[in-house]
Amino acid sequence: MSLSLRIPTPARLGYSFNWTGRIGLAIILFWAVIAFIGPWLAPYPPGEMVDWDYFGGMSGQYWMGTDYLGRDILSRVLMGARYTVGIALASVVLACAGGVLLGMIAGVVGGWFDTLLSRLLDAFNGIPSLLFGLVVVAAVGSSIPVLIATLAAIYLPGSYRFARALAVNVNTMDFVTVARARGEGFAYLILREIFPNILGPVLADLGLRFVFIVLVLSGLSFLGIGVQPPHADWGALVRENIEGLSLGAPAVVFPSVAIASLTISVNLFIDNLPTRIRDRSE
């Protein structure tokens, strides 16, 4: 009789999407494409006053009406997608990349390093996001690099806590113990054993933080400290036209619908991301 030894192997993610997930993904891809090619699709230059009638209504010439200066809203929404999607995407990638890396290192190393880093980031996480953004912009000034760095710093601690919790759980599993027994190094454990097994939840967390960053960016722009004129993201479009809501509702409604459609579609998509985890040996 022969004996066979079955060595535990890391988990593998399986994905399936229902119709809500597909709709969410389609809207996300739509806005991603618009962020790239929107300026070329715009019927008018986004900063040019094309209508003598401010807060003009929807028409065959101006599909979404005009704003408080007579600028075409459709052109500005198309251009604003580049700033909203681009800044939010860059910020969430920086926040999650830094947070996940630090979280995996802390989860594997443990000890004083884990305790010290966790306490520092917990203290930073206690600062309200909009208040932190106001302080940074007041001190440094508003620019796209500053907005990206500020938003990334706001959401890095939360990403760290999430990734650390996942890494600590995976670090106690049998296949990690086997890898240590084989003499595998620190980098191997993180890159080959820990990271592949937390990738699904991390992607879901990335999508959720992307939604939060879009909303915070819109809030900063609504307060006048986000993307500065003549450029504008969707939040800035709402802010600059809000006083004329009774005169030209489309100038406020369409940017608001754009924000809502992006955030809701991301939520629909990430709700369908990690469906189950199955063993590699299946």
Backbone hydrogen bonds in HBPLUS format (Angstrom, degrees):
<---DONOR---> <-ACCEPTOR-->    atom                        ^
c    i                          cat <-CA-CA->   ^        H-A-AA   ^      H-
h    n   atom  resd res      DA  || num        DHA   H-A  angle D-A-AA Bond
n    s   type  num  typ     dist DA aas  dist angle  dist       angle   num
A0012-ARG N   A0278-ARG O   3.05 MM 266  5.65 164.9  2.07 163.3 168.1     1
A0278-ARG N   A0012-ARG O   3.12 MM 266  5.65 164.4  2.14 166.5 164.5     2
A0014-GLY N   A0276-ARG O   3.34 MM 262  5.86 165.1  2.36 161.2 157.7     3
A0022-ARG N   A0018-ASN O   3.07 MM   4  6.39 154.4  2.14 152.0 159.7     4
A0023-ILE N   A0019-TRP O   2.96 MM   4  6.15 154.5  2.03 143.9 150.5     5
A0024-GLY N   A0020-THR O   2.94 MM   4  6.15 162.8  1.97 147.5 152.3     6
A0025-LEU N   A0021-GLY O   2.91 MM   4  6.11 159.8  1.95 147.0 152.5     7
A0026-ALA N   A0022-ARG O   2.89 MM   4  6.07 155.0  1.96 145.3 152.2     8
A0027-ILE N   A0023-ILE O   3.02 MM   4  6.31 158.6  2.07 153.2 157.9     9
A0028-ILE N   A0024-GLY O   2.98 MM   4  6.20 159.0  2.02 149.3 155.6    10
A0029-LEU N   A0025-LEU O   2.91 MM   4  6.12 164.0  1.94 152.0 155.9    11
A0030-PHE N   A0026-ALA O   2.91 MM   4  6.10 148.8  2.01 140.5 149.9    12
A0031-TRP N   A0027-ILE O   3.02 MM   4  6.32 164.6  2.04 154.7 156.1    13
A0032-ALA N   A0028-ILE O   2.91 MM   4  6.12 148.8  2.01 146.0 155.9    14
A0033-VAL N   A0029-LEU O   2.91 MM   4  6.11 157.3  1.96 149.1 153.9    15
A0034-ILE N   A0030-PHE O   2.94 MM   4  6.22 159.2  1.99 148.0 154.4    16
A0035-ALA N   A0031-TRP O   2.87 MM   4  6.01 148.0  1.97 141.3 149.5    17
A0036-PHE N   A0033-VAL O   3.03 MM   3  5.24 130.4  2.29 100.3 113.3    18
A0037-ILE N   A0033-VAL O   2.90 MM   4  6.18 169.7  1.91 162.1 164.3    19
A0038-GLY N   A0034-ILE O   2.58 MM   4  4.48 136.2  1.77 136.7 139.3    20
A0040-TRP N   A0037-ILE O   3.05 MM   3  5.52 132.8  2.28 112.7 124.9    21
A0041-LEU N   A0037-ILE O   3.21 MM   4  6.50 131.3  2.47 144.4 157.7    22
A0041-LEU N   A0038-GLY O   2.92 MM   3  5.05 136.2  2.12 103.5 116.8    23
A0042-ALA N   A0038-GLY O   3.05 MM   4  6.22 129.2  2.32 152.3 166.4    24
A0048-GLU N   A0045-PRO O   3.10 MM   3  5.40 168.0  2.11 118.7 122.4    25
A0050-VAL N   A0070-GLY O   2.94 MM  20  5.89 137.4  2.13 139.9 141.9    26
A0051-ASP N   A0070-GLY O   3.03 MM  19  4.67 139.0  2.20 135.2 142.9    27
A0055-PHE N   A0067-ASP O   2.82 MM  12  4.72 168.7  1.83 130.5 129.5    28
A0066-THR N   A0056-GLY O   3.09 MM  10  4.88 154.2  2.16 125.4 127.9    29
A0059-SER N   A0062-TYR O   2.83 MM   3  5.04 159.6  1.87 131.6 135.7    30
A0065-GLY N   A0062-TYR O   3.15 MM   3  4.99 163.6  2.18 103.5 108.3    31
A0073-ILE N   A0065-GLY O   3.11 MM   8  5.89 174.5  2.12 148.2 148.8    32
A0067-ASP N   A0071-ARG O   2.93 MM   4  5.37 144.7  2.06 138.2 149.1    33
A0070-GLY N   A0067-ASP O   3.05 MM   3  5.10 163.0  2.08 107.7 112.9    34
A0076-ARG N   A0072-ASP O   3.23 MM   4  6.49 152.9  2.31 143.1 150.7    35
A0077-VAL N   A0073-ILE O   2.79 MM   4  6.00 152.0  1.87 156.1 163.8    36
A0078-LEU N   A0074-LEU O   2.99 MM   4  6.17 162.3  2.02 150.3 155.0    37
A0079-MET N   A0075-SER O   3.02 MM   4  6.19 154.2  2.09 140.4 147.7    38
A0080-GLY N   A0076-ARG O   2.73 MM   4  5.77 148.8  1.83 137.7 147.6    39
A0081-ALA N   A0077-VAL O   3.08 MM   4  6.27 135.3  2.29 142.5 151.3    40
A0082-ARG N   A0079-MET O   3.15 MM   3  5.71 137.0  2.34 110.2 119.5    41
A0084-THR N   A0080-GLY O   2.91 MM   4  6.14 174.9  1.91 163.6 165.0    42
A0085-VAL N   A0081-ALA O   2.90 MM   4  5.67 157.4  1.95 144.2 150.3    43
A0086-GLY N   A0082-ARG O   2.98 MM   4  5.42 141.9  2.13 122.3 134.2    44
A0087-ILE N   A0083-TYR O   2.98 MM   4  5.62 160.1  2.02 134.5 141.0    45
A0088-ALA N   A0084-THR O   3.14 MM   4  6.03 159.3  2.19 139.9 146.3    46
A0089-LEU N   A0085-VAL O   2.88 MM   4  5.85 158.9  1.92 146.3 152.8    47
A0090-ALA N   A0086-GLY O   2.97 MM   4  6.10 168.7  1.99 151.4 154.7    48
A0091-SER N   A0087-ILE O   2.95 MM   4  6.05 159.3  2.00 147.9 154.1    49
A0092-VAL N   A0088-ALA O   2.94 MM   4  6.08 164.0  1.96 150.5 154.6    50
A0093-VAL N   A0089-LEU O   3.01 MM   4  6.11 157.4  2.06 149.2 155.2    51
A0094-LEU N   A0090-ALA O   3.11 MM   4  6.28 162.1  2.15 145.1 149.7    52
A0095-ALA N   A0091-SER O   2.88 MM   4  6.06 165.3  1.90 152.3 156.9    53
A0096-CYS N   A0092-VAL O   2.89 MM   4  5.88 168.2  1.91 146.2 150.0    54
A0097-ALA N   A0093-VAL O   2.88 MM   4  5.79 156.0  1.94 142.6 150.3    55
A0098-GLY N   A0094-LEU O   3.03 MM   4  6.04 169.3  2.04 146.9 150.3    56
A0099-GLY N   A0095-ALA O   2.87 MM   4  5.89 159.8  1.91 144.0 151.0    57
A0100-VAL N   A0096-CYS O   2.82 MM   4  5.65 163.4  1.84 142.9 148.1    58
A0101-LEU N   A0097-ALA O   3.11 MM   4  6.09 161.2  2.15 141.5 147.2    59
A0102-LEU N   A0098-GLY O   3.03 MM   4  6.13 170.0  2.04 150.1 153.3    60
A0103-GLY N   A0099-GLY O   2.83 MM   4  5.84 151.9  1.91 141.5 150.7    61
A0104-MET N   A0100-VAL O   2.91 MM   4  6.06 159.2  1.95 150.0 154.1    62
A0105-ILE N   A0101-LEU O   3.06 MM   4  6.27 163.2  2.09 149.6 154.5    63
A0106-ALA N   A0102-LEU O   2.89 MM   4  6.05 165.9  1.91 151.2 155.3    64
A0107-GLY N   A0103-GLY O   2.89 MM   4  5.99 153.4  1.96 143.0 150.9    65
A0108-VAL N   A0104-MET O   3.03 MM   4  6.18 146.6  2.14 145.4 152.8    66
A0109-VAL N   A0105-ILE O   2.82 MM   4  5.89 169.3  1.84 157.3 161.0    67
A0110-GLY N   A0106-ALA O   2.86 MM   4  5.37 148.5  1.95 132.9 143.0    68
A0114-ASP N   A0110-GLY O   3.37 MM   4  4.77 164.1  2.39 111.2 112.5    69
A0115-THR N   A0111-GLY O   3.15 MM   4  6.44 165.4  2.17 152.5 156.7    70
A0116-LEU N   A0112-TRP O   2.85 MM   4  5.91 173.0  1.85 153.9 156.1    71
A0117-LEU N   A0113-PHE O   3.03 MM   4  6.04 169.7  2.04 150.2 153.5    72
A0118-SER N   A0114-ASP O   2.98 MM   4  5.94 158.6  2.02 145.1 151.8    73
A0119-ARG N   A0115-THR O   3.01 MM   4  6.15 159.4  2.05 149.3 154.5    74
A0120-LEU N   A0116-LEU O   3.07 MM   4  6.27 159.3  2.11 150.6 156.1    75
A0121-LEU N   A0117-LEU O   3.05 MM   4  6.21 168.2  2.06 152.2 155.2    76
A0122-ASP N   A0118-SER O   2.88 MM   4  5.93 146.1  1.99 142.2 152.3    77
A0123-ALA N   A0119-ARG O   3.06 MM   4  6.20 154.2  2.13 142.3 148.2    78
A0124-PHE N   A0120-LEU O   3.09 MM   4  6.40 155.8  2.15 144.1 150.8    79
A0125-ASN N   A0121-LEU O   2.84 MM   4  5.94 146.7  1.95 140.7 150.2    80
A0126-GLY N   A0123-ALA O   3.25 MM   3  5.37 146.8  2.37  98.2 107.6    81
A0127-ILE N   A0124-PHE O   3.24 MM   3  5.84 170.6  2.25 116.6 119.5    82
A0132-PHE N   A0128-PRO O   2.93 MM   4  6.14 160.9  1.97 156.0 161.5    83
A0133-GLY N   A0129-SER O   2.93 MM   4  6.19 159.2  1.97 149.8 155.8    84
A0134-LEU N   A0130-LEU O   2.91 MM   4  6.13 155.7  1.96 146.4 152.6    85
A0135-VAL N   A0131-LEU O   3.02 MM   4  6.27 160.2  2.06 151.1 155.7    86
A0136-VAL N   A0132-PHE O   2.99 MM   4  6.20 169.1  2.00 155.6 158.3    87
A0137-VAL N   A0133-GLY O   2.99 MM   4  6.06 171.3  2.00 152.8 155.7    88
A0138-ALA N   A0134-LEU O   2.94 MM   4  5.96 153.7  2.01 142.7 150.5    89
A0139-ALA N   A0135-VAL O   2.98 MM   4  6.13 144.1  2.11 143.6 153.0    90
A0140-VAL N   A0136-VAL O   2.80 MM   4  5.88 164.4  1.83 158.9 163.1    91
A0141-GLY N   A0137-VAL O   2.74 MM   4  4.60 136.3  1.93 117.5 131.6    92
A0147-LEU N   A0143-SER O   2.88 MM   4  6.14 159.1  1.93 155.8 162.0    93
A0148-ILE N   A0144-ILE O   2.95 MM   4  6.17 163.5  1.98 156.9 160.8    94
A0149-ALA N   A0145-PRO O   2.97 MM   4  6.13 169.3  1.98 149.9 153.0    95
A0150-THR N   A0146-VAL O   2.86 MM   4  5.93 158.2  1.91 148.3 155.0    96
A0151-LEU N   A0147-LEU O   2.94 MM   4  6.04 170.9  1.95 152.6 155.1    97
A0152-ALA N   A0148-ILE O   2.96 MM   4  6.06 156.1  2.01 147.9 155.1    98
A0153-ALA N   A0149-ALA O   2.94 MM   4  6.08 155.5  2.00 143.6 150.3    99
A0154-ILE N   A0150-THR O   2.98 MM   4  6.23 148.2  2.08 146.6 155.4   100
A0155-TYR N   A0151-LEU O   3.31 MM   4  6.53 152.1  2.40 144.4 149.3   101
A0156-LEU N   A0152-ALA O   2.97 MM   4  5.93 120.5  2.33 145.1 159.4   102
A0159-SER N   A0155-TYR O   3.25 MM   4  6.40 159.4  2.29 145.7 151.4   103
A0160-TYR N   A0156-LEU O   2.88 MM   4  6.09 153.7  1.95 154.9 162.9   104
A0161-ARG N   A0157-PRO O   3.00 MM   4  6.28 162.6  2.03 152.3 155.3   105
A0162-PHE N   A0158-GLY O   3.10 MM   4  6.28 160.6  2.14 147.2 152.3   106
A0163-ALA N   A0159-SER O   2.97 MM   4  6.12 169.8  1.98 151.8 154.7   107
A0164-ARG N   A0160-TYR O   2.82 MM   4  5.90 158.9  1.87 153.9 160.4   108
A0165-ALA N   A0161-ARG O   3.10 MM   4  6.20 161.1  2.13 143.2 147.6   109
A0166-LEU N   A0162-PHE O   3.22 MM   4  6.51 158.4  2.26 146.9 152.4   110
A0167-ALA N   A0163-ALA O   2.84 MM   4  6.02 161.6  1.87 151.2 156.9   111
A0168-VAL N   A0164-ARG O   2.86 MM   4  6.02 158.0  1.90 155.0 159.8   112
A0169-ASN N   A0165-ALA O   3.33 MM   4  6.51 156.4  2.39 140.1 145.5   113
A0170-VAL N   A0166-LEU O   3.02 MM   4  6.32 165.6  2.04 155.3 159.0   114
A0171-ASN N   A0167-ALA O   2.83 MM   4  5.83 149.7  1.92 145.3 154.2   115
A0172-THR N   A0169-ASN O   3.31 MM   3  5.69 153.6  2.39 105.5 112.5   116
A0173-MET N   A0170-VAL O   3.03 MM   3  5.37 166.1  2.05 115.8 120.1   117
A0176-VAL N   A0173-MET O   3.23 MM   3  5.67 134.0  2.46 107.0 118.2   118
A0177-THR N   A0173-MET O   3.24 MM   4  6.60 155.5  2.31 147.5 154.8   119
A0178-VAL N   A0174-ASP O   2.86 MM   4  6.19 154.6  1.92 154.3 161.6   120
A0179-ALA N   A0175-PHE O   3.05 MM   4  6.18 151.0  2.14 132.2 139.9   121
A0180-ARG N   A0176-VAL O   2.96 MM   4  6.26 153.8  2.03 148.2 154.9   122
A0181-ALA N   A0177-THR O   2.93 MM   4  6.19 154.2  2.00 145.0 152.7   123
A0182-ARG N   A0178-VAL O   2.95 MM   4  6.26 137.5  2.14 143.6 154.9   124
A0184-GLU N   A0179-ALA O   3.11 MM   5  5.66 164.4  2.13 159.1 155.3   125
A0183-GLY N   A0180-ARG O   2.90 MM   3  5.09 151.6  1.98 104.5 113.9   126
A0189-LEU N   A0185-GLY O   3.15 MM   4  6.42 159.0  2.19 148.4 153.7   127
A0190-ILE N   A0186-PHE O   3.18 MM   4  6.48 157.0  2.24 151.1 156.6   128
A0191-LEU N   A0187-ALA O   2.92 MM   4  6.03 175.5  1.92 157.7 159.3   129
A0192-ARG N   A0188-TYR O   2.83 MM   4  5.42 159.1  1.87 145.1 151.6   130
A0193-GLU N   A0189-LEU O   3.22 MM   4  4.99 139.3  2.39 112.0 122.4   131
A0194-ILE N   A0189-LEU O   2.83 MM   5  6.13 151.1  1.91 158.4 168.1   132
A0195-PHE N   A0190-ILE O   2.88 MM   5  5.89 169.0  1.89 158.0 161.2   133
A0197-ASN N   A0194-ILE O   3.10 MM   3  5.57 133.0  2.33 111.4 123.7   134
A0198-ILE N   A0195-PHE O   3.14 MM   3  5.35 161.2  2.18 110.6 116.4   135
A0202-VAL N   A0198-ILE O   3.00 MM   4  6.06 154.0  2.07 151.2 159.6   136
A0203-LEU N   A0199-LEU O   2.89 MM   4  6.10 153.6  1.96 153.8 159.5   137
A0204-ALA N   A0200-GLY O   3.13 MM   4  6.47 157.4  2.19 151.3 157.6   138
A0205-ASP N   A0201-PRO O   2.88 MM   4  6.11 155.2  1.94 147.5 154.6   139
A0206-LEU N   A0202-VAL O   2.82 MM   4  6.05 149.4  1.91 145.3 154.1   140
A0207-GLY N   A0203-LEU O   3.03 MM   4  6.32 157.8  2.08 147.9 152.5   141
A0208-LEU N   A0204-ALA O   3.10 MM   4  6.38 155.0  2.16 145.4 152.1   142
A0209-ARG N   A0205-ASP O   2.92 MM   4  6.14 160.3  1.96 152.2 157.2   143
A0210-PHE N   A0206-LEU O   2.90 MM   4  6.08 142.2  2.04 143.9 154.7   144
A0211-VAL N   A0207-GLY O   3.24 MM   4  6.57 150.3  2.33 142.4 148.4   145
A0212-PHE N   A0208-LEU O   3.17 MM   4  6.58 159.1  2.22 146.0 151.1   146
A0213-ILE N   A0209-ARG O   2.87 MM   4  6.06 158.6  1.91 149.2 154.8   147
A0214-VAL N   A0210-PHE O   2.97 MM   4  6.20 158.6  2.01 149.3 154.7   148
A0215-LEU N   A0211-VAL O   3.08 MM   4  6.36 159.1  2.12 150.9 156.3   149
A0216-VAL N   A0212-PHE O   2.85 MM   4  6.14 156.8  1.91 150.9 157.8   150
A0217-LEU N   A0213-ILE O   2.79 MM   4  5.89 166.9  1.81 154.0 158.0   151
A0218-SER N   A0214-VAL O   2.92 MM   4  6.07 156.6  1.97 143.1 150.1   152
A0219-GLY N   A0215-LEU O   2.87 MM   4  6.08 148.0  1.98 139.5 148.9   153
A0220-LEU N   A0216-VAL O   2.82 MM   4  6.13 157.1  1.87 154.6 160.1   154
A0221-SER N   A0217-LEU O   2.93 MM   4  6.14 160.8  1.97 149.6 155.1   155
A0222-PHE N   A0218-SER O   2.81 MM   4  5.97 147.4  1.91 141.4 151.3   156
A0223-LEU N   A0219-GLY O   3.02 MM   4  6.29 138.4  2.20 139.7 150.2   157
A0223-LEU N   A0220-LEU O   3.16 MM   3  5.11 126.0  2.47  91.7 105.4   158
A0225-ILE N   A0220-LEU O   2.94 MM   5  5.38 157.7  1.99 156.3 149.5   159
A0224-GLY N   A0221-SER O   2.98 MM   3  4.89 150.4  2.07  97.7 107.2   160
A0237-LEU N   A0233-ASP O   3.08 MM   4  6.42 148.8  2.18 148.5 157.6   161
A0238-VAL N   A0234-TRP O   3.14 MM   4  6.48 150.8  2.23 146.4 153.2   162
A0239-ARG N   A0235-GLY O   3.04 MM   4  6.32 162.6  2.07 147.5 152.2   163
A0240-GLU N   A0236-ALA O   2.94 MM   4  6.09 170.9  1.95 155.8 157.1   164
A0241-ASN N   A0238-VAL O   3.34 MM   3  5.49 142.2  2.50 100.3 110.4   165
A0242-ILE N   A0238-VAL O   2.99 MM   4  5.70 115.8  2.42 147.2 160.8   166
A0244-GLY N   A0241-ASN O   3.01 MM   3  5.55 148.0  2.12 113.4 122.7   167
A0245-LEU N   A0242-ILE O   3.27 MM   3  5.30 150.0  2.37 115.0 111.7   168
A0247-LEU N   A0244-GLY O   2.92 MM   3  5.11 134.8  2.13 103.1 116.6   169
A0248-GLY N   A0244-GLY O   2.74 MM   4  5.81 174.0  1.74 176.2 175.7   170
A0251-ALA N   A0248-GLY O   3.14 MM   3  5.87 143.9  2.28 120.9 128.7   171
A0252-VAL N   A0249-ALA O   2.96 MM   3  5.49 149.7  2.05 117.5 126.2   172
A0253-VAL N   A0249-ALA O   2.84 MM   4  5.92 168.8  1.85 161.6 165.2   173
A0254-PHE N   A0250-PRO O   3.16 MM   4  5.68 168.3  2.17 136.7 140.1   174
A0256-SER N   A0252-VAL O   3.25 MM   4  6.31 154.4  2.32 143.1 150.7   175
A0257-VAL N   A0253-VAL O   2.80 MM   4  6.04 153.1  1.87 154.6 162.8   176
A0258-ALA N   A0254-PHE O   2.98 MM   4  6.20 151.3  2.06 145.7 153.5   177
A0259-ILE N   A0255-PRO O   3.04 MM   4  6.35 158.5  2.09 148.2 152.5   178
A0260-ALA N   A0256-SER O   2.96 MM   4  6.19 166.4  1.97 150.7 154.7   179
A0261-SER N   A0257-VAL O   2.78 MM   4  5.89 163.4  1.81 151.4 156.2   180
A0262-LEU N   A0258-ALA O   3.11 MM   4  6.24 160.1  2.15 146.9 151.6   181
A0263-THR N   A0259-ILE O   3.07 MM   4  6.25 174.2  2.07 156.8 158.4   182
A0264-ILE N   A0260-ALA O   2.90 MM   4  5.88 166.2  1.92 153.4 158.0   183
A0265-SER N   A0261-SER O   3.04 MM   4  5.91 156.9  2.09 137.1 144.1   184
A0266-VAL N   A0262-LEU O   3.06 MM   4  6.22 154.8  2.12 147.0 153.5   185
A0267-ASN N   A0263-THR O   3.11 MM   4  6.36 156.5  2.17 143.5 149.7   186
A0268-LEU N   A0264-ILE O   2.91 MM   4  6.23 156.4  1.96 151.0 157.7   187
A0269-PHE N   A0265-SER O   2.95 MM   4  6.13 153.0  2.02 144.5 151.8   188
A0270-ILE N   A0266-VAL O   2.92 MM   4  6.13 171.9  1.93 157.7 159.0   189
A0271-ASP N   A0267-ASN O   3.07 MM   4  6.08 144.0  2.20 142.8 151.6   190
A0272-ASN N   A0269-PHE O   2.98 MM   3  5.47 153.6  2.06 111.0 119.4   191
A0273-LEU N   A0270-ILE O   3.22 MM   3  4.96 170.1  2.23 102.3 104.9   192
A0282-GLU N   A0279-ASP O   3.20 MM   3  5.76 169.0  2.21 115.8 118.5   193
